[in-house]
Amino acid sequence: MPSPKSSSLKPSSLTPVRRRSIEEEVYLRMREAILSGEMAGGDRLIHEELAGRFGTSRIPVRDALRRLQADGLVETDSRGVYTVTPCAIEDVEEIYSLRALLEARAVALATPHLSKADLAELHQLQQAMDATESSGDVHSYVTLNQQFHHAIYEAARQPRLLKIIVSLWQGLPPLTPLKIHSRVPAANREHHAILRALAEGDAEAAAAAMARHIDNAGVALRDYIAEAGGQLR
């Protein structure tokens, strides 16, 4: 197996951090570098090098790497060596085909259990996502989108199914709007279709709408990676 590539980070783009929490700033800077492709799939992430480039001690870098590992954006081997998690077209096709299957199932199971209060919460989340579409606040959209999906799947009352779905979210899938801003309006329209079916208690229509939503997101991400040469990072 080939050894991990050493990272080739541009000092100009990783300037010393300022306020906020230092750990939070390092985490956000590293996440952006991964999502932009500056830190490429397979790049080795060395604590001392990153600390020097960010102008911090090793501790904020260590904590940021742990958060990025929990996000699925970096991985570590048995020696504790961190590398950027690769994401190729094949990964996207596998992940999104599983997501479409499992998340459609979760929606169908959740539909009869959703109360008026649950539906009201989902409508509030959707209204908030509509507002972020208007304002261009994609970071808030990502958070709200995860809350929207999780609220539906939790209502399915299938904890093992929910755990599998959440595991498939690790890495790039929930962060796709940060890279493909054009998906947000279409995703919102798809959410409204899901909500209409849920409000009508139509489990079959809700499941079909969710499957289309996931499939469309997967196609957009696959096309994006193809344009980047077959490897996102």
N, C-alpha and C positions, 0 to 999 in steps of 0.2 A: 504494500500500500504506500503511495507517495506521501512524504511528510508534508504537514501543513505549510502553506506559503506564509512567509513573513509579511506583515502588513506594510503597505507603502503609503503612509498618511501624509498629507500635505500640511506642513507646519502652519501655513497661512490660514487654513480653514479650521484649525484647532487651536485657537488663541486661548491664553489663560482665562479661567472663568472669573466671573464677578459674583454678585450677591446670590439671592435665592438660597436654598440649601446647596452647599457645594456638591453633595452627593446627587441631589436632584439635577443640578446643572450638568454634571458630568454624564449622568444617565441620559438626559435629553440630548446632549451633544453626540453621544455615542450612538443612540438610537437613530438620530437623523443621519449620521455618517453611514450607518448600515443601510437605512432605507434609500439613501441617495446613491448607494453603490460605491461610495468612497472607501468603505471597508467592505471588501468583496468576500463572497462565499469561500470558506477555507482559509481566510487570512488568520494568522495566529495573533492573539491579543496578549501582549506582554505588559504586565503590571507596571514595571519600571518605565518602559517607553511611554505608555499612556499617561502616567503620572507626570513625567517630564514635559510632555506636549501640552497637557492641560494646566500645568503649573500648580499641581496639588501634591499631597502625600499619596501613598498607595491605598490608604483606607477608603477614600471616596471611590477610587477606581474599583477596588475589590467589591464594595457594596453595589456599585452600578452594574458590574459584571454579573453579580448574583441576580439582580433584578432582570437584566436582559436574558439571563438563562431561564428564569421563570416565565418570561415572555415568549421563549422559544426562539429568540433571535441569535443567541450564542449557545454553544455547547461545550462541554468539557469532557476530557478523557480520564482514564484511571489515574493518570499522573497529575491531574489538576490543571492541564493545559487547556486554555480557552481558545476557541476558534469561532469565527462567524458561521452560523448555520447556512449551508447552501440552499438555494431554492431555484429549481429548474422547472421546465415545462412539465416534465413527468411527475414531479412532486405536486404541482398544482392540479393536474388532471386526477391524480389519485385522491388527494385531499378533498377536492370539491365534488367528486362523484360520491364519495362517502358522506360528505356533508349533506348533499341534496337528498340522499336516501334516508339518512337518520333524522335530519331536521324536519323533513316532510312527515315522517312517522311521528315525531314528537308533537308537531302541530296538530295532527289528526287526533292524537290521544288527549291533548290539552283542551281541545275545543269544547267538549261537554262539561269540563270542570271550571271554565272561566266564568266568574261571577260578574255582576254589574260593576263592582268595585275594581275587579281586575281589568275589565275592558276600559274603564275610565282611566286607569293608570296607563294603559297602553296608548290611549288617545292622547294623554298628556305628554308622554314620551315622544309620540309622533309629532305633536305640535312643536315641541322643543326642537326636534330634528328639522322640521320645516323652517324654523327660525334660524337655525345654524346654516341651512342652505342659503337663506337670504343674506346672512351676514358674512358668509364665507369662512366661518369658524369650523374648520374641518376637524381639529383636535377634539372639540366638544362633540361633534357629530359622531366620532368614533366611540366615545364613551357612552353616549346615549344609545347608539346602535347596539352595542353589546348589552346594555340594560334591557332594551326592547326584546331582543331575541331571548335572553336569559329568562325574562319574566314569563314569556310564553312557554318555554320548554320546562320550566319549573312546575308549571300547572299540569304537566303531563303525569306527574307523580310517579316518575320512573327514574329513581336516582342513579341507577347504573347507566341508563341511556344518556342522562344529562352529563354524567362524568365522561363518557366517551366523546360526546359532542364538544365539551369544553376542551378536551385534549386535542381535538382537531383544530380548535381555534388558535392553538399555540403558534407563535411565529408571525408570519405575514398576514394571514386572512383577515383578522379584525382591523389591521392597519392599512388595508388596501386603499381606502379613501385618501390617505395621506399621500399616496403616490398617483392615484388616478382620480383627480378631482371631478372629472366629467361624469363619474359614476354616481355622484351624490343625487342629482335630480332624478335620474332613472331609478335609483334605489328607493328614493322616497315614494315615487309613484307605485313601485312594487309593494312597499310597506302598506300603502293605503289599500291596495287590492287585498292583501292578507287580512288587514283589519276589517274590511267590509265582510269578508267571508266568515271571520270569527264572530262578528256582531250578529250575523245571520244564523250562527250555529251550524254552518255548513262545513263539516270536517273535511270532506273530500275536496271541496273548492279551496279551502285554506291550505291543505297539504300541497295541492297542485300549484298554488300561487307561491308558496314557500320554495318548492322545488325549482320553479322558474327563476325566482329571485337568486337562489344560490348558483344555479347554472349560469345565469347572466353575469354574475360577479366572477365566476371562474373563467368564463370566456374572455372577459375584459382583462383579467390578470394574465391569462395565458398569452393573449395578443401583445400585452405590454412587454412580457418577458421575451417573446419572439422578436420584437423590435429591438430588444437589448442584446440580441445575439444568443438567446437560448438560456441565459443564466442571469437572474435578476441581480445577484450580488456577487 
